[in-house]
């Protein structure tokens, strides 16, 4: 059964079908193999529908729409200018500012690909002009955008929370520690790179210019206040915070900044609708696929084959990390979460691991895989946005991937990096 399902999916992928098709066909093959009939197909359809029913999933299109509105308007640019005003003049400051801008934009978008577009578009030319090599610049933008997967709101954490039944609010706050640690280590590397390659510094901004940057960014800084302050202040649920973000983005770009017209809003909503449709088809197909593999007891067979049942907590966490890292090197992160989380759920529960810690580690691995060759999705986003060849885009990634993997190991051995703020807020 396992060979039939996986073989069918691999063949369809090699032929060139989008990932949703192999998921659905794989589920159907497994269903027919189990029930030896198509007469029970309504059960499979019910699983697809059940997969997209959780109310928490409403947050996904909301955050995508809010990020799209910001990218097309002035909010993203004002946040970038704020970071540049305070960090642009130090050694490696422009690169550090880029990483900081990715973190800040991640705190209002939750999407790595949106961050590549919003931050990379305006800052890549400035980095090249300042003397940074293109391979360093591209690698920095791609990997710093991964911080958006950890800093709330994280679309990856929302999907994980829905699939695993883990509190999304706790996942959000647990992502802050690892996200800020990655920002710090990227900043250290950017400083070392600038010193070694003698990259000139930019002239410091005057305090008047910094004050102007702060004033211009005050409105966009309301986004993290709404998301983080609203959720942990007990005002909003994560889904309600997402809706409030959309309303706030519309208020800023259409009324305060007067940047977005109704025609542009229609185009933005249409783009969000298309992305959301793809995400929800993947979620529904993933739910049906998870039902089939659980019913066929494939997880038990797979995990038994690698001997995970006899491993301690560290062994389980390392195995999960490796599985998700490798999976996201080849497949869309959402699909990997949908497929692998149900497989590892029994052993996580049996081992007594904190599901919030596991979710944070999985989200980090998903983020790393998204920027790792051969098929990390952020790589192809950068190829499309910056119109550079594949080899050039991936050439500078190894140092950043090494930093991200280091944080992964630290997170396994020092879980309080993620859980300290969670325990402070919820325990």
C-alpha positions in Angstrom: 0.0 0.0 0.0 2.7 2.4 1.0 4.7 1.7 -2.2 1.6 2.2 -4.3 0.7 5.5 -2.8 4.3 6.9 -2.8 5.0 5.6 -6.3 1.9 7.2 -7.7 2.7 10.5 -6.1 6.3 10.5 -7.3 5.4 9.7 -10.9 2.8 12.5 -10.9 5.3 15.0 -9.5 7.9 14.0 -12.1 5.4 14.4 -14.9 4.9 18.0 -13.7 1.6 18.0 -11.9 1.2 20.6 -9.1 1.4 19.2 -5.6 -2.3 19.2 -5.0 -2.9 16.6 -7.7 -0.5 13.9 -6.3 -2.0 14.5 -2.8 -5.5 13.9 -4.0 -4.7 11.0 -6.3 -2.5 9.4 -3.6 -5.4 9.6 -1.2 -7.7 8.0 -3.8 -5.2 5.2 -4.5 -5.0 4.5 -0.8 -8.7 4.7 -0.4 -9.4 2.2 -3.2 -6.6 -0.1 -1.8 -8.2 -0.1 1.7 -11.9 -0.4 0.8 -11.4 -2.2 -2.6 -14.2 0.0 -4.0 -15.1 3.5 -4.9 -18.5 3.2 -3.2 -17.2 4.9 0.0 -15.8 7.9 -1.8 -18.2 10.3 0.0 -16.1 9.5 3.2 -13.0 10.8 1.4 -14.9 14.0 0.3 -16.0 14.5 3.9 -12.4 14.4 5.0 -11.5 17.1 2.4 -14.3 19.3 3.7 -13.4 18.7 7.3 -9.8 19.7 6.6 -10.8 23.2 5.7 -13.5 23.7 8.3 -11.5 24.9 11.3 -12.2 28.5 12.0 -8.5 29.2 12.7 -7.8 28.8 9.0 -9.7 32.0 8.3 -6.6 33.8 9.6 -4.5 32.6 6.7 -6.2 34.5 3.9 -6.6 37.5 6.2 -2.9 37.8 6.9 -2.1 37.2 3.2 -4.5 40.0 2.2 -3.1 42.4 4.8 0.5 41.7 3.6 -0.5 42.2 0.0 -2.1 45.5 0.8 1.0 46.7 2.7 3.3 45.6 -0.1 1.4 47.5 -2.7 1.1 50.6 -0.5 3.5 52.6 1.6 3.5 50.6 4.9 6.3 48.2 3.9 8.6 51.0 2.6 8.1 53.1 5.8 9.1 50.2 8.0 12.2 49.7 5.9 13.1 53.4 6.1 12.8 53.2 9.9 15.3 50.4 10.3 17.7 52.0 7.8 17.6 55.3 9.7 19.0 53.7 12.9 21.2 50.9 11.6 22.4 52.0 8.1 25.5 53.8 9.2 27.3 51.0 11.3 29.7 48.5 9.7 27.5 46.1 7.8 24.6 48.3 8.7 22.8 48.0 5.4 22.9 44.2 5.5 21.8 44.3 9.2 19.0 46.7 8.3 17.9 44.3 5.6 17.7 41.4 8.1 15.9 43.7 10.5 13.5 44.9 7.9 12.7 41.2 7.0 12.0 40.6 10.7 9.8 43.6 11.0 7.9 42.9 7.9 7.5 39.3 9.0 5.9 40.6 12.1 3.0 41.9 10.0 2.8 39.5 7.2 3.7 35.9 8.3 4.9 35.0 4.8 8.4 34.4 3.7 7.7 34.9 0.0 5.9 38.2 0.7 8.9 39.3 2.7 11.3 38.4 -0.2 9.2 40.7 -2.5 8.5 43.5 -0.1 12.0 43.9 1.4 14.2 42.5 -1.4 12.7 44.7 -4.1 13.8 48.1 -2.7 16.9 47.0 -0.7 18.8 44.7 -3.2 19.8 47.6 -5.5 21.1 49.5 -2.4 23.1 46.6 -1.2 24.7 46.1 -4.6 25.5 49.8 -4.8 27.0 49.7 -1.3 29.5 47.1 -2.4 27.9 43.8 -1.3 28.2 40.9 -3.8 25.1 39.7 -5.5 25.5 36.2 -4.1 25.6 37.6 -0.5 22.7 39.9 -1.2 20.4 37.3 -2.6 21.3 34.8 0.1 20.7 37.4 2.8 17.3 38.4 1.5 16.2 34.8 1.0 17.3 33.5 4.4 16.4 36.6 6.5 12.9 36.3 5.0 12.7 32.9 6.8 12.4 34.9 10.1 8.9 35.7 8.9 8.0 32.1 9.5 8.9 32.4 13.2 7.9 35.9 14.1 4.1 36.1 14.6 1.9 36.0 12.7 3.3 32.9 11.1 1.2 31.1 8.4 3.2 28.0 9.0 2.4 28.0 12.7 -1.3 28.5 12.0 -1.3 25.4 9.7 0.6 23.4 12.3 -1.7 24.5 15.1 -4.8 23.5 13.1 -3.3 20.1 12.1 -2.0 19.2 15.6 -4.6 20.9 17.7 -1.9 23.1 19.4 -2.7 26.6 20.7 -1.8 29.1 18.0 -1.4 31.9 20.5 1.2 29.9 22.4 3.0 29.0 19.1 3.1 32.7 18.1 4.8 33.8 21.2 7.2 30.8 21.2 8.5 31.9 17.8 9.8 35.2 19.1 12.9 33.9 20.9 14.3 31.8 18.0 13.4 34.5 15.5 15.2 37.2 17.3 18.2 34.9 17.9 18.4 34.3 14.2 18.3 38.0 13.6 21.2 38.5 16.0 23.4 35.8 14.4 22.6 37.1 10.9 23.6 40.6 12.0 26.9 39.3 13.5 27.7 37.5 10.2 26.8 40.6 8.2 29.2 42.7 10.3 32.0 40.1 9.8 31.3 40.0 6.1 31.5 43.8 5.8 34.8 43.9 7.7 36.4 41.1 5.7 35.3 42.6 2.4 35.9 46.2 3.5 32.4 47.3 2.6 32.1 51.0 3.1 29.5 52.3 5.6 26.8 54.8 4.7 26.7 58.3 6.2 24.7 58.3 9.5 21.2 59.7 9.4 20.7 62.9 11.4 18.5 62.8 14.4 16.1 64.9 12.5 16.0 62.3 9.7 15.5 59.6 12.3 12.7 61.5 13.9 11.0 61.8 10.6 11.5 58.1 9.9 9.9 57.3 13.3 7.0 59.6 12.6 6.4 58.1 9.2 6.5 54.6 10.6 4.2 55.2 13.5 1.1 54.1 11.6 2.6 50.9 10.2 4.0 50.0 13.6 0.4 49.6 14.7 0.4 46.2 13.0 2.6 44.3 15.6 0.7 46.2 18.3 -2.6 44.8 17.0 -1.3 41.3 16.5 1.0 40.8 19.5 -0.7 43.2 21.9 -4.2 42.3 20.9 -3.7 38.5 21.2 -1.7 38.5 24.4 -3.8 41.3 25.9 -6.8 39.1 25.6 -8.5 41.5 23.1 -8.4 39.3 20.0 -8.0 35.7 19.1 -5.4 35.1 16.3 -8.3 34.9 13.8 -9.8 38.2 15.0 -6.3 39.8 15.0 -6.0 38.8 11.3 -9.3 40.5 10.5 -8.3 43.6 12.4 -5.0 43.7 10.4 -6.9 43.7 7.1 -9.1 46.5 8.4 -6.1 48.5 9.6 -4.2 48.0 6.4 -7.2 49.3 4.4 -7.5 52.2 6.7 -3.9 53.2 6.3 -3.5 52.7 2.5 -6.9 54.0 1.4 -7.6 56.8 3.9 -4.3 57.8 5.7 -1.8 57.4 2.9 -4.3 57.4 0.0 -2.0 55.1 -1.9 -4.6 52.4 -2.9 -7.5 52.9 -5.2 -10.6 50.7 -5.3 -9.3 49.3 -8.6 -6.0 48.3 -6.9 -7.9 46.9 -4.0 -9.8 44.6 -6.4 -6.6 43.4 -8.0 -5.1 42.8 -4.5 -8.2 40.9 -3.3 -8.2 38.8 -6.5 -4.5 37.9 -6.0 -5.2 36.9 -2.4 -8.2 34.8 -3.5 -6.0 32.8 -5.9 -3.3 32.2 -3.3 -5.9 31.2 -0.7 -7.6 28.8 -3.1 -4.3 27.0 -3.6 -3.6 26.9 0.1 -7.0 25.6 1.0 -7.0 22.9 -1.7 -3.7 21.8 -0.3 -5.1 21.8 3.2 -8.2 19.8 2.2 -6.2 17.3 0.1 -3.7 17.0 2.9 -6.4 16.2 5.4 -7.8 13.4 3.2 -4.3 12.1 2.6 -3.6 12.1 6.4 -6.8 10.2 7.0 -5.8 7.5 4.5 -2.3 7.0 5.8 -3.5 7.0 9.4 -6.2 4.4 8.5 -3.7 2.3 6.8 -1.3 2.6 9.8 1.5 3.8 7.5 2.9 6.1 10.2 3.5 3.2 12.5 5.2 1.2 9.8 7.4 4.1 8.8 8.4 5.1 12.3 8.9 1.5 13.3 11.2 1.1 10.4 13.5 3.8 11.6 13.3 2.7 15.2 12.0 6.0 16.6 10.0 4.2 19.3 13.1 3.4 21.2 14.6 6.9 21.0 14.5 9.5 23.8 13.3 13.1 23.4 16.5 14.3 21.8 16.5 11.5 19.3 12.8 12.2 18.4 13.4 15.9 18.0 16.5 15.3 15.8 14.6 12.9 13.6 11.7 15.3 13.3 14.1 18.1 12.4 15.8 16.1 9.7 12.5 14.8 8.2 11.0 18.3 7.9 14.3 19.9 6.7 14.7 17.4 3.9 11.0 17.4 3.0 10.9 21.2 2.5 14.0 21.1 0.3 11.7 19.4 -2.3 8.1 20.2 -1.5 6.0 23.2 -0.5 6.2 23.8 3.3 2.4 23.6 3.8 2.3 20.2 2.2 5.2 18.9 4.3 3.4 20.1 7.5 0.1 18.5 6.4 1.8 15.1 5.6 4.4 14.7 8.3 2.7 16.2 11.4 0.1 13.4 11.6 2.9 10.8 11.1 4.9 12.1 14.0 2.0 13.0 16.3 1.7 9.6 18.1 5.4 9.4 19.0 5.5 13.1 20.1 2.6 12.4 22.4 4.1 9.1 23.6 7.4 10.8 24.4 5.7 13.6 26.3 7.3 16.4 24.3 5.8 19.9 24.6 3.7 20.3 21.4 4.6 24.1 21.3 8.3 23.3 21.3 7.8 20.7 18.6 5.8 23.1 16.6 8.5 25.8 16.9 11.2 23.4 15.8 9.1 22.2 12.9 8.4 25.8 11.8 12.1 26.6 11.9 13.0 23.5 9.9 10.2 24.4 7.4 11.7 27.9 7.1 15.2 26.5 6.5 14.0 24.1 3.9 12.2 26.8 2.1 15.5 28.5 1.4 17.6 25.4 0.8 18.4 23.9 -2.6 17.3 22.2 -4.7 13.7 23.2 -4.6 13.2 25.6 -1.7 10.2 27.8 -2.6 11.9 31.1 -1.5 14.7 30.4 -4.0 12.2 30.3 -6.9 10.5 33.4 -5.6 13.8 35.2 -5.7 14.6 33.9 -9.2 11.2 35.3 -10.4 11.5 38.6 -8.6 15.2 39.4 -9.2 15.5 37.6 -12.6 18.7 35.9 -11.7 19.9 32.4 -12.6 19.4 29.5 -10.2 23.1 28.9 -9.6 23.7 32.6 -8.7 20.7 32.7 -6.3 21.8 29.6 -4.2 25.6 30.3 -4.3 25.7 32.3 -1.2 23.3 30.4 1.0 25.6 27.9 2.9 26.7 30.3 5.7 23.2 31.3 6.4 21.9 27.7 6.3 24.7 26.8 8.8 23.5 29.6 11.1 19.9 28.4 10.9 20.9 24.8 11.6 22.9 26.0 14.6 19.8 27.7 16.0 17.9 24.4 15.4 20.4 22.5 17.5 20.4 25.1 20.2 16.6 25.0 20.3 16.6 21.2 20.9 19.1 21.4 23.7 17.9 24.7 25.2 14.1 24.7 24.7 13.7 27.8 26.9 14.8 29.8 23.9 11.3 29.2 22.7 9.4 28.4 25.8 10.5 31.2 28.2 8.2 33.8 26.8 5.4 31.2 26.3 5.7 30.2 30.0 5.8 33.9 31.0 2.6 34.6 29.1 0.6 31.5 29.7 1.8 29.7 32.8 
